[in-house]
Amino acid sequence: MTSRRDELATRLGEVRARIDRAASAAGRDTGDVELVVVTKYFPASDVNHLVDLGVRHIGENKDQEAGAKVAEIARRDEVTVHFIGQLQSNKAGHVAAYADVVQSVDRAKIVTALDRGAQRHGRRLDVLLQVALDDDEGRGGARPGDVPALADLVEDAEALRLRGVMAVAPLGGDPRRAFARLREVADGIRAGHPDATWVSAGMSADLEDAVAEGATHLRVGTAILGTRPSLG
């Protein structure tokens, strides 16, 4: 019977091969594309297997689940924890205690709350601005036209560091076209904030399109962990 570790190793290898092929097709260096394995709903035991397999970036969506799970990571100092879910201002202080990167900053209230929380915990957080590429308000994100002002606000925050932008492809839309739009927004932000070089885009189904449009970080969950939580 295949062990959970072996299953993860096989799936991880398949995703890494897809990234290699996509980077080659786009004329990019695979080393310029970082894989963030989305571990929401899966146990810390899976995270520990992934770390053993060389994964160094994990993504979490739910604060209530993530805080406890991060505390169980055996080699925590080797892992960068990305919070990628929609964030409420009243949860921001708690997220600031364990996340290293917050990818879903989409309004001024979140910037203020994260900055306050990071200062309270004596930490400095990397931040990505989530860009809305459709009209679905339930998925979060700032309008492209509002992103520059948000970038300036993060830049002025004492405990936050602006690293770039993030987006989710619209449901039912053309992901390549959406990621091309994100690339335009990213270029505009980088013009005023040269260190904001990260572009987080692409998931299990559309990572190739994201790589083709310059994504530096891919958020992949299902293709590696499966569709339902492991029991251990």
C-alpha positions in Angstrom: 0.0 0.0 0.0 1.3 3.4 -1.0 2.2 5.6 2.0 0.9 9.2 2.3 4.5 10.4 2.0 5.0 8.5 -1.3 1.7 9.7 -2.6 2.7 13.3 -1.9 6.2 12.7 -3.4 4.6 11.5 -6.7 2.1 14.3 -7.0 4.8 16.9 -6.1 7.1 15.5 -8.7 4.3 15.8 -11.3 3.6 19.4 -10.5 7.3 20.3 -10.5 7.6 18.7 -14.0 4.6 20.8 -15.2 6.3 23.9 -13.9 9.6 23.0 -15.6 7.8 22.5 -18.9 5.8 25.7 -18.6 8.9 27.7 -17.7 10.8 26.2 -20.7 7.9 27.0 -23.0 7.9 30.6 -21.8 11.7 30.9 -22.0 12.0 31.4 -18.3 14.3 29.9 -15.6 12.4 27.4 -13.4 14.3 28.8 -10.5 12.4 32.1 -10.9 9.1 30.4 -10.1 8.3 29.5 -6.5 5.8 26.8 -5.6 3.5 27.5 -2.7 1.8 24.3 -1.7 -1.7 25.2 -0.4 -2.3 22.9 2.7 -5.7 24.2 3.9 -7.9 21.4 5.3 -4.9 19.0 5.5 -3.1 18.1 8.7 0.3 19.2 9.9 1.5 15.7 9.2 1.1 16.4 5.5 3.1 19.6 5.9 5.9 17.8 7.6 6.0 15.3 4.8 6.2 18.1 2.3 9.0 19.8 4.1 10.9 16.5 4.1 10.3 16.5 0.3 11.8 19.9 -0.1 8.8 22.2 0.0 9.7 25.5 1.6 6.5 27.5 1.0 3.0 26.6 2.2 -0.3 28.5 1.9 -3.2 28.6 4.4 -6.6 30.1 3.9 -8.4 29.9 7.3 -7.0 31.6 10.3 -8.6 29.4 12.9 -7.1 26.3 11.3 -3.8 27.8 10.3 -2.5 29.1 13.6 -2.7 25.7 15.3 -1.3 23.9 12.3 1.8 26.2 11.9 2.6 25.5 15.6 2.9 21.8 14.7 5.3 22.1 11.9 8.4 20.2 12.9 10.9 22.3 11.0 9.1 25.6 11.2 12.3 27.7 10.6 12.6 26.1 7.2 9.1 27.0 6.0 7.7 30.3 4.8 4.0 30.5 5.7 1.7 32.4 3.3 -1.7 33.4 4.3 -3.7 33.5 1.1 -7.4 33.6 2.2 -9.7 36.6 2.6 -8.8 38.4 5.8 -11.0 40.3 8.2 -9.4 43.2 10.1 -10.3 41.6 13.5 -8.3 38.5 12.5 -5.3 40.4 11.2 -3.5 40.7 14.5 -3.6 36.9 15.0 -2.5 36.2 11.5 0.5 38.5 12.0 1.7 36.3 14.8 2.4 33.2 12.6 2.3 34.1 8.9 5.4 35.3 7.1 3.6 36.5 4.0 0.0 37.8 3.6 -1.1 37.6 0.0 -4.6 38.9 0.3 -4.3 42.5 1.3 -7.1 44.3 -0.5 -8.1 47.4 1.5 -6.7 50.0 3.8 -8.3 48.6 6.9 -6.4 45.4 6.5 -3.1 47.3 6.0 -3.6 49.2 9.3 -4.6 46.1 11.3 -1.8 43.9 9.9 0.8 46.7 10.6 -0.5 47.1 14.2 -0.5 43.3 14.8 3.0 42.8 13.3 4.4 45.6 15.5 2.8 44.1 18.6 4.4 40.7 17.9 7.7 42.2 16.9 7.6 40.9 13.4 7.9 42.2 9.8 5.5 40.8 7.3 5.8 40.5 3.5 2.6 41.7 1.8 1.0 41.1 -1.6 -1.9 43.2 -2.8 -4.8 41.1 -4.1 -6.2 42.4 -7.4 -9.8 41.8 -8.4 -9.9 40.6 -12.0 -13.7 40.2 -12.1 -16.9 41.6 -10.4 -17.2 38.8 -7.9 -16.9 40.7 -4.6 -17.1 37.4 -2.7 -13.6 36.5 -3.9 -11.9 39.6 -2.5 -9.4 41.9 -4.2 -9.0 45.6 -4.9 -9.9 47.1 -8.2 -6.9 47.6 -10.4 -7.3 51.4 -10.2 -7.3 51.3 -6.4 -4.1 49.2 -6.1 -1.5 52.1 -6.5 -2.9 54.0 -3.4 -2.9 50.7 -1.5 0.7 50.1 -2.4 1.7 53.5 -1.1 -0.1 52.8 2.2 1.8 49.5 2.6 5.0 51.2 1.8 4.4 53.7 4.6 3.6 51.0 7.1 6.3 50.4 9.8 6.1 46.6 10.0 5.0 45.7 6.4 7.1 45.2 3.3 5.4 45.4 -0.1 6.5 42.5 -2.3 4.0 42.6 -5.2 0.5 41.5 -6.3 -1.7 38.5 -6.2 -4.9 37.4 -8.1 -7.2 34.5 -8.7 -8.4 33.9 -12.3 -12.1 34.6 -12.7 -14.4 31.6 -12.7 -15.3 30.5 -16.2 -13.0 33.1 -17.8 -9.8 32.8 -19.8 -7.0 32.5 -17.2 -4.3 33.6 -19.6 -6.1 36.8 -20.4 -6.7 37.5 -16.7 -3.1 36.9 -15.8 -2.0 39.2 -18.6 -4.1 41.9 -17.0 -2.5 41.1 -13.6 0.9 41.5 -15.3 0.0 45.0 -16.4 -1.0 45.9 -12.9 2.2 44.4 -11.5 4.3 46.4 -14.0 2.5 49.6 -12.9 3.1 48.9 -9.2 6.8 48.1 -9.8 7.3 51.4 -11.6 6.7 53.2 -8.3 7.9 50.4 -6.0 10.9 48.7 -7.6 11.2 46.0 -4.9 7.6 44.8 -5.5 8.6 42.0 -7.9 6.4 39.1 -6.8 3.4 38.1 -8.9 1.3 35.3 -7.3 -1.0 33.7 -9.8 -2.0 30.3 -10.9 -3.4 27.2 -9.2 -3.6 23.5 -10.0 -5.7 24.0 -13.2 -4.0 27.1 -14.7 -0.4 27.2 -13.5 0.9 27.0 -17.1 -1.0 30.2 -18.1 0.4 31.9 -15.0 4.0 31.0 -15.7 3.5 32.2 -19.3 2.4 35.6 -18.0 5.3 36.0 -15.6 4.0 34.6 -12.3 6.8 34.3 -9.7 4.7 32.3 -7.2 2.2 29.5 -7.9 -0.4 28.5 -5.3 -1.1 24.7 -5.9 -3.1 22.6 -3.6 -5.4 19.9 -5.1 -2.8 18.7 -7.7 -0.4 17.8 -4.8 -2.6 17.0 -1.8 -5.7 15.6 -3.5 -9.4 16.7 -3.2 -10.1 15.7 0.4 -8.1 15.9 3.7 -5.8 13.1 4.6 -6.3 11.3 7.9 -2.6 11.4 8.8 
